[in-house]
Amino acid sequence: MMEFGRRFRVGIFGTSHGPEVGVTIEGLPAGTPIDVPSVQAALDRRRPVGRRLATKRQEEDHLVVDSGVADGRATGSRFRAHVANEDVRREPYDRMRDTPRPGHADYPARIRYGPEADLSGGGIFSGRMTVGLVVAGAIAQGMLASKGIEVVAFTRSIGTVDATVAEEAPLRTLAAASAANEVGTPDAAAASRMEEAISVARRDGDSLGGVVEARATGVPVGLGEPFFDPIESVIAHAVFAIPAVKAIEFGAGFRAARMRGSEHNDPFLVRDGTIRTATNHAGGILGGLATGMPIVFRVAVKPASSIAKAQTTVHLGDRTPAELVVTGRHDPCIVPRAVVVVESVTAFCLADLALSGGFLP
Ligand SMILES: Cc1cc2nc3c(=O)[nH]c(=O)nc-3n(C[C@H](O)[C@H](O)[C@H](O)COP(=O)(O)O)c2cc1C
């Protein structure tokens, strides 16, 4: 399924080396302001350009809105937008056609779709498909901002380098600090160690993974749909659309399993006339509904599979062992580019739930 959501329905189209990639959105309320420059700014955060430690594929990612907007506002009909794929080099992928890359989607995709599958550049399994997620997320962020809901994601760790990030830090401070370095982390000291770790991995012909954390504030108490559409399920469902995401945890996450109830429970208190909790092990969610505390979750991003080292694979024709040296242009660490994608997915999930629950008109 290349579509997601109930009331804010996001559809992804295109392929890595086809003419374009893009997004459709059904359910954008008529009159919603569509601020194209801020959508373009979000797309620019996803681009590798200006990052020394990213893929050399250079795409302009110039946003073209095809339908659903007039005079800067949604018309209420289907929204469609795309960016062109311009920097396409198919040869490395033609050479790898019959020798699937370990760790990439080539093998199961070839078996499922057959030899006709267009897997050039990773096909529909490419990180390039996340362009559409970012467009939808940037529009959703505008809708949420009108209700005082803010969403920010940042790099929490790369390889074994962890960032130190205050729990109470204002989201705008985190966003500004994360924008100041190539790896998208608010911890400047950790940023240089992360950059160094990526350089070392790249020099070794290897790659690194990491963790992206997302936080959302101003989420109204009670947002979320009980049972099958709790906030956790909706976000997790969409987050796993992001290529290379392998795990997610909310609040204390896996640490909760080692705590006692007395430690894990977040005591309620009143601060400035508002009911809050003293701690936020719940990650802002109880019973699938928002508590009013920041929604906090982390996703694990695996190391990019396309590495320069020789790897062992199998020739799909005669099923003989083969050695594969991946060529083409690849990210030695996906994490910095995944930050805006995680933020975007969080935003359109919350917009969908806000529309379902009547928190947005
Ligand atoms: C922004 C972004 C860029 C990516 N760039 C690369 C890349 O350069 N090389 C690579 O092997 N994988 C890259 N990936 C990850 C692959 O697309 C992904 O690992 C592959 O589709 C298999 O899916 P899975 O890892 O979710 O199982 C990227 C992912 C994202 C989100």
The ligand as an ORCA input file, in Angstrom:
! r2SCAN-3c Opt
* xyz 0 1
  C      16.714      9.706      3.304
  C      17.157      8.274      3.055
  C      18.258      8.024      2.269
  C      18.708      6.714      2.052
  N      19.830      6.524      1.315
  C      20.320      5.269      1.177
  C      21.539      5.049      0.482
  O      22.177      5.984     -0.001
  N      21.995      3.776      0.371
  C      21.312      2.711      0.920
  O      21.749      1.574      0.821
  N      20.154      2.890      1.581
  C      19.636      4.131      1.713
  N      18.466      4.306      2.413
  C      17.796      3.140      3.012
  C      17.196      2.148      2.022
  O      16.273      2.797      1.183
  C      16.543      0.975      2.792
  O      17.466      0.419      3.685
  C      16.055     -0.115      1.842
  O      14.950      0.342      1.109
  C      15.604     -1.391      2.562
  O      14.539     -1.114      3.430
  P      14.644     -1.389      4.991
  O      16.014     -0.943      5.408
  O      13.563     -0.569      5.618
  O      14.447     -2.851      5.197
  C      17.995      5.611      2.627
  C      16.866      5.875      3.421
  C      16.452      7.186      3.663
  C      15.266      7.439      4.555
*
